[in-house]
Amino acid sequence: MATPALKVEDIHKSFGSIKVLRGISIEAYEQDVISILGSSGSGKSTLLRCINLLETPTSGKVYVKGELIKMQELRSGERKAADRKQVERIRSKLAMVFQQFNLWAHMTVVQNVMEAPVNVLKVPKAEAKERAEKLLQRVGLYEHRNYYPAHLSGGQMQRAAIARALAMEPDMLLFDEPTSALDPELVGEVLKVMRDLAEEGRTMLVVTHEMGFARDVSSRVIFLDEGLVVENGTPKQVFEHPKSDRFREFLVGVF
């Protein structure tokens, strides 16, 4: 059987006395598009941040292409990554697209897309620029390549952030509510890019409130409630035959 592109095993995460994740296990295979749904505070974004170690899980294991991310216990009882180089290498293959874009304001769009390939992957500048311009063409931003983020709409900034993530040639894309900071009329342009990526066969984990995307594009849908997985199945299974009362309530609220 194929090795999962990502395997999350019994992840817990607490902030002080508050338990945000309470034992989550999921698997994603090559070309999966997994939509992660849940109400505010259910642990969706924390789960993504634990996967690429922007947050350190309190307990549990994360495997990327079969490789365990090594952790070490501290005397305080907390944990930290045992091998920073391993984390940096793996994180470069799990490219994250944030809710608030996180573009560098002092750089043009093309410079934003070039920055990590040049400084992390050590790609020559000329090659990085050529690659960045191709990616910006792909997300419909080539004409804006020399603009600064302050002169872009929210939708354009998010498309630039997607191009920046793709520039790292990642194995998997992690999207943390990529459309929630956008005005409604700009959501469609970002979702179109994400749909195109799904059709290309990109492996994607998407924390989202966009039910149409989850239903039409995902290979699998996961619903979190209070830090637990309460639904996990194909869009047809989850939307047409939900097992939990909590997800039925959630659907009534969003449709």
C-alpha positions as CSV (number, residue, x, y, z in Angstrom):
1,M,0.0,0.0,0.0
2,A,1.2,3.5,-0.8
3,T,2.9,5.6,2.0
4,P,0.7,8.5,3.0
5,A,2.0,11.9,1.9
6,L,1.0,13.0,5.4
7,K,0.1,11.0,8.5
8,V,-1.0,12.7,11.7
9,E,-1.3,10.3,14.7
10,D,-3.2,11.1,17.9
11,I,-2.2,14.8,18.0
12,H,-3.1,16.7,21.2
13,K,-2.4,20.4,21.7
14,S,-3.1,22.4,24.9
15,F,-2.5,26.1,25.6
16,G,-2.2,26.1,29.4
17,S,-5.3,24.4,30.7
18,I,-7.2,24.8,27.4
19,K,-7.2,21.6,25.3
20,V,-7.6,22.7,21.7
21,L,-6.8,19.4,20.0
22,R,-7.8,16.2,21.7
23,G,-6.4,13.3,19.8
24,I,-6.6,13.9,16.0
25,S,-5.5,11.3,13.5
26,I,-5.7,11.8,9.7
27,E,-4.0,10.6,6.6
28,A,-3.5,12.3,3.2
29,Y,-2.3,10.6,0.1
30,E,-0.8,12.0,-3.1
31,Q,-3.3,14.2,-5.0
32,D,-5.8,14.2,-2.1
33,V,-7.7,17.5,-1.5
34,I,-8.9,17.4,2.1
35,S,-11.2,20.1,3.3
36,I,-11.2,20.7,7.0
37,L,-14.4,22.2,8.3
38,G,-15.5,23.3,11.8
39,S,-16.9,26.3,13.7
40,S,-14.6,29.0,15.1
41,G,-12.5,27.6,17.9
42,S,-12.8,23.9,16.8
43,G,-9.0,23.6,16.3
44,K,-8.8,23.7,12.5
45,S,-6.0,26.3,12.2
46,T,-4.2,24.9,15.2
47,L,-4.1,21.5,13.5
48,L,-2.5,23.0,10.4
49,R,0.1,24.8,12.5
50,C,0.9,21.6,14.4
51,I,1.5,19.8,11.1
52,N,4.3,22.1,10.0
53,L,5.4,22.9,13.5
54,L,4.5,26.5,13.7
55,E,2.9,25.2,16.9
56,T,4.5,22.3,18.7
57,P,2.0,19.4,19.5
58,T,1.7,18.6,23.2
59,S,1.7,14.9,22.2
60,G,1.3,12.8,19.1
61,K,3.3,12.2,15.9
62,V,3.5,13.7,12.4
63,Y,4.9,11.8,9.5
64,V,5.7,13.4,6.1
65,K,6.1,10.8,3.3
66,G,6.8,8.2,6.0
67,E,9.4,10.3,7.8
68,L,8.7,11.0,11.5
69,I,9.2,14.6,12.6
70,K,11.5,14.0,15.6
71,M,10.5,15.6,18.9
72,Q,12.3,15.8,22.3
73,E,10.8,16.1,25.8
74,L,11.9,19.1,27.9
75,R,12.3,19.0,31.7
76,S,9.2,21.2,31.9
77,G,7.2,18.4,30.3
78,E,6.8,20.4,27.0
79,R,8.2,19.3,23.7
80,K,10.2,20.9,21.0
81,A,11.5,19.8,17.6
82,A,14.7,17.7,18.1
83,D,16.2,18.6,14.7
84,R,15.7,22.1,13.4
85,K,17.2,21.3,10.0
86,Q,14.7,18.4,9.6
87,V,11.9,20.8,10.4
88,E,13.1,23.4,8.0
89,R,13.5,20.8,5.2
90,I,10.1,19.4,5.8
91,R,8.4,22.8,6.2
92,S,9.8,23.8,2.8
93,K,7.8,20.8,1.4
94,L,4.6,21.8,3.3
95,A,4.0,25.2,1.9
96,M,1.5,27.3,4.0
97,V,-0.9,29.9,2.6
98,F,-2.2,32.1,5.4
99,Q,-5.5,33.8,6.0
100,Q,-3.8,37.3,6.1
101,F,-1.5,36.7,3.1
102,N,1.8,37.5,5.1
103,L,3.4,39.1,2.0
104,W,6.5,41.3,2.7
105,A,5.3,44.9,2.3
106,H,8.7,46.3,1.2
107,M,9.0,43.8,-1.7
108,T,7.2,43.8,-5.1
109,V,5.1,40.8,-5.9
110,V,7.8,39.2,-8.0
111,Q,10.3,39.7,-5.3
112,N,8.0,38.1,-2.7
113,V,7.7,35.0,-4.9
114,M,11.5,34.9,-5.6
115,E,12.6,35.4,-2.0
116,A,12.4,31.8,-0.5
117,P,13.7,30.0,-3.6
118,V,16.8,32.3,-3.6
119,N,17.5,32.2,0.1
120,V,16.2,28.8,1.2
121,L,16.6,26.6,-2.0
122,K,19.6,28.6,-3.2
123,V,18.1,29.0,-6.7
124,P,20.1,31.5,-8.8
125,K,18.3,34.9,-9.0
126,A,17.7,34.8,-12.8
127,E,16.2,31.3,-12.6
128,A,14.1,32.3,-9.6
129,K,12.8,35.4,-11.4
130,E,11.8,33.4,-14.5
131,R,10.1,30.8,-12.3
132,A,8.3,33.5,-10.3
133,E,7.0,35.2,-13.5
134,K,5.6,31.9,-14.8
135,L,3.8,31.3,-11.6
136,L,2.4,34.8,-11.5
137,Q,1.2,34.3,-15.1
138,R,-0.5,31.1,-13.9
139,V,-2.4,32.9,-11.0
140,G,-3.3,35.9,-13.3
141,L,-0.9,38.4,-11.7
142,Y,1.9,38.8,-14.3
143,E,0.8,42.3,-15.2
144,H,1.0,43.2,-11.4
145,R,4.4,41.6,-10.9
146,N,6.2,44.9,-10.1
147,Y,3.4,46.2,-7.8
148,Y,3.9,46.4,-4.0
149,P,1.3,44.5,-1.9
150,A,-0.3,47.8,-0.7
151,H,-1.4,48.4,-4.2
152,L,-3.2,45.1,-4.6
153,S,-6.7,43.9,-3.7
154,G,-7.1,41.2,-1.1
155,G,-7.8,38.6,-3.8
156,Q,-4.7,39.7,-5.7
157,M,-2.6,39.5,-2.5
158,Q,-3.8,36.0,-1.8
159,R,-3.1,34.8,-5.3
160,A,0.4,36.3,-4.9
161,A,0.7,34.3,-1.7
162,I,-0.3,31.1,-3.5
163,A,2.3,31.8,-6.2
164,R,4.9,32.3,-3.4
165,A,4.0,28.9,-1.9
166,L,4.2,27.2,-5.3
167,A,7.7,28.7,-5.9
168,M,9.0,26.3,-3.2
169,E,7.9,23.3,-5.3
170,P,6.2,21.8,-2.3
171,D,4.8,18.3,-2.0
172,M,1.7,19.6,-0.2
173,L,-0.1,22.9,0.1
174,L,-1.6,23.9,3.5
175,F,-4.3,26.6,3.2
176,D,-5.5,28.3,6.4
177,E,-8.9,29.8,5.6
178,P,-7.5,31.5,2.5
179,T,-10.7,33.4,1.6
180,S,-12.0,34.4,5.0
181,A,-10.2,37.8,5.0
182,L,-11.5,38.7,1.5
183,D,-14.5,40.8,0.4
184,P,-17.2,38.4,-1.0
185,E,-16.7,39.5,-4.6
186,L,-13.0,38.6,-4.5
187,V,-13.4,35.1,-3.1
188,G,-14.1,33.5,-6.5
189,E,-10.8,34.5,-8.1
190,V,-8.9,32.8,-5.3
191,L,-11.1,29.7,-5.3
192,K,-10.6,29.4,-9.1
193,V,-6.8,29.2,-8.6
194,M,-7.3,26.6,-5.9
195,R,-9.7,24.5,-8.1
196,D,-7.1,24.6,-10.9
197,L,-4.4,23.4,-8.5
198,A,-6.7,20.5,-7.4
199,E,-7.3,19.6,-11.1
200,E,-3.5,19.5,-11.6
201,G,-3.3,16.8,-8.9
202,R,-1.8,19.0,-6.1
203,T,-2.0,17.5,-2.6
204,M,-3.9,20.0,-0.5
205,L,-5.2,20.4,3.1
206,V,-7.6,23.3,3.2
207,V,-9.1,24.8,6.3
208,T,-12.2,26.6,4.8
209,H,-15.7,27.9,5.3
210,E,-16.4,27.6,1.6
211,M,-18.9,24.7,1.4
212,G,-19.1,24.7,-2.4
213,F,-15.4,24.1,-2.6
214,A,-15.5,21.4,0.1
215,R,-18.3,19.6,-1.7
216,D,-17.3,20.0,-5.3
217,V,-13.4,19.9,-5.2
218,S,-12.4,17.8,-2.2
219,S,-11.6,14.1,-2.3
220,R,-12.3,14.0,1.5
221,V,-14.0,16.2,4.1
222,I,-13.1,16.3,7.8
223,F,-15.3,18.1,10.3
224,L,-13.7,19.1,13.7
225,D,-15.7,19.9,16.8
226,E,-14.0,20.8,20.1
227,G,-10.7,19.4,19.0
228,L,-12.0,16.1,17.8
229,V,-12.8,14.6,14.3
230,V,-16.5,13.9,14.3
231,E,-16.9,13.4,10.5
232,N,-14.4,12.0,8.0
233,G,-15.5,10.8,4.6
234,T,-16.1,11.7,0.9
235,P,-18.1,14.8,0.3
236,K,-21.0,12.7,-0.7
237,Q,-20.9,10.7,2.5
238,V,-20.4,13.7,4.7
239,F,-22.8,16.1,3.2
240,E,-25.6,13.7,2.2
241,H,-25.3,11.2,5.1
242,P,-23.7,12.9,8.1
243,K,-23.3,10.7,11.1
244,S,-23.2,13.4,13.8
245,D,-25.9,15.7,15.1
246,R,-23.2,18.4,15.5
247,F,-22.4,18.4,11.8
248,R,-26.1,18.5,10.9
249,E,-26.5,21.6,13.1
250,F,-23.4,23.1,11.4
251,L,-24.8,22.5,7.9
252,V,-28.1,24.2,8.9
253,G,-26.1,27.3,10.0
254,V,-24.0,27.6,6.8
255,F,-26.6,26.7,4.0
